Amino acid sequence: MISKAVVEALQKYVPEENILLQEPMAGHTTFRIGGPADCFLQLENEEQLKKVQRYLNLVGVPFFVLGNGSNLLVNDKGYRGVILQIGQKMSEIVVQGCRIAAKAGASMAQAAQAALKHGLTGLEFASGIPGTVGGGVVMNAGAYGGEMSQVVTQVTVVNSEGETMEIDNEGMEFGYRTSTIKHSPFTVTEVVFCLKPGDREAIKGKMEELAARRRERQPLEYPSAGSTFKRPEGHFAGQLVMEAGFRGFQAGGARVSDKHCGFIINTGDATAADVRKIIGEIQERVKEMFHVNLETEIVFLGWEDI
Ligand SMILES: Cc1cc2nc3c(=O)[nH]c(=O)nc-3n(C[C@H](O)[C@H](O)[C@H](O)COP(=O)(O)OP(=O)(O)OC[C@H]3O[C@@H](n4cnc5c(N)ncnc54)[C@H](O)[C@@H]3O)c2cc1C
């Protein structure tokens, strides 16, 4: 539990209406799953973030940086700490020539739309990824041959001392669905993309084509966190899940999608425990049958054993 003294201190840095106590995380994840966070802060700018981060580090209160919660499984018991949400309140986008500077809370779709408006090509892949630019750069999000690592030139972060730092593409150490930030106490505040001039109609056409492919193949009509597992080398995770007999497999309200076995969906009343049960069973059986370790792509929050 967060003490009254901590909440009072946070009120000095963040407007009171942006501080939510015992906030259900189910309302902030695309899985629509997750118990209450002790304290949930909706940050409006880098200055607030710096002060809050410095203070929480000083007093030793745990915190977690949240984007759109589209890659997240939060425990049913919630999170004992402070959630720092970098979302729509920090989402300004500035385009200059071929350079797009997006605040970390802008959605990937907003960044892609800005590129389209200015006739810039390179971000079409991002238009259907339901995360923020900050979450996207941390996860090195990608789809249909495109990836953040191909278009990001500079990332602005706040470190644990509350100082601003710039990281270039090489310093990001991008890998498959990972970057250096995934394992560092840095919070992304801005991402700079370097794109190429393109034909507006062709860019729009590409986005529409990718959106149609998603609608056709992914269970977008249900809450989920996207692909549950990373692609193991030499295999497709969804195919292994299907071949292991899990299509339509259900635990409580969670179900392996019939449309795309790589997705676990929330059919209405799924708990985080239901989702973890399915993940565990799949990993065990896939290991037994195919000798492949399926690593999760989704991020777990509030679990003591992860
Ligand atoms: C239907 C669906 C389809 C999807 N399709 C794709 C796809 O095609 N390709 C793909 O790569 N992913 C896909 N995803 C997964 C997800 O959208 C991406 O991983 C996305 O990049 C996560 O962004 P987010 O803002 O939601 O991050 P969150 O889920 O909020 O957080 C993810 C991680 O990033 C960290 N983080 C978030 N913001 C910041 C920040 N500002 N600073 C520091 N750390 C931060 C969090 O602490 C956490 O560790 C899909 C998800 C869904 C639900």
The ligand as a Gaussian input file, in Angstrom:
#p B3LYP/6-31G(d) Opt

LIG

0 1
 C       -4.688000      -6.706000     -31.242000
 C       -3.212000      -6.490000     -31.007000
 C       -2.330000      -6.545000     -32.077000
 C       -0.951000      -6.342000     -31.883000
 N       -0.131000      -6.393000     -32.949000
 C        1.193000      -6.188000     -32.774000
 C        2.089000      -6.235000     -33.895000
 O        1.703000      -6.409000     -35.029000
 N        3.420000      -6.053000     -33.648000
 C        3.919000      -5.827000     -32.388000
 O        5.131000      -5.666000     -32.240000
 N        3.079000      -5.789000     -31.323000
 C        1.754000      -5.947000     -31.473000
 N        0.910000      -5.910000     -30.390000
 C        1.479000      -5.726000     -29.036000
 C        1.593000      -4.258000     -28.570000
 O        0.656000      -3.428000     -29.228000
 C        3.005000      -3.698000     -28.783000
 O        3.966000      -4.434000     -28.061000
 C        3.097000      -2.225000     -28.377000
 O        4.328000      -1.731000     -28.807000
 C        2.981000      -1.992000     -26.867000
 O        2.827000      -0.603000     -26.643000
 P        2.026000      -0.058000     -25.368000
 O        2.112000       1.428000     -25.391000
 O        0.665000      -0.618000     -25.313000
 O        2.939000      -0.628000     -24.200000
 P        2.475000      -1.272000     -22.815000
 O        1.754000      -2.538000     -23.063000
 O        1.810000      -0.237000     -22.000000
 O        3.906000      -1.595000     -22.188000
 C        4.748000      -2.562000     -22.797000
 C        6.158000      -2.413000     -22.194000
 O        6.703000      -1.161000     -22.596000
 C        7.027000      -0.365000     -21.434000
 N        6.704000       1.035000     -21.764000
 C        5.554000       1.528000     -22.301000
 N        5.666000       2.857000     -22.510000
 C        6.921000       3.210000     -22.064000
 C        7.639000       4.450000     -21.996000
 N        7.120000       5.604000     -22.415000
 N        8.888000       4.419000     -21.475000
 C        9.462000       3.266000     -21.016000
 N        8.817000       2.067000     -21.063000
 C        7.570000       2.049000     -21.583000
 C        6.181000      -0.913000     -20.305000
 O        6.788000      -0.644000     -19.047000
 C        6.181000      -2.397000     -20.655000
 O        7.381000      -3.006000     -20.238000
 C       -0.468000      -6.087000     -30.567000
 C       -1.359000      -6.019000     -29.489000
 C       -2.723000      -6.207000     -29.706000
 C       -3.661000      -6.096000     -28.542000

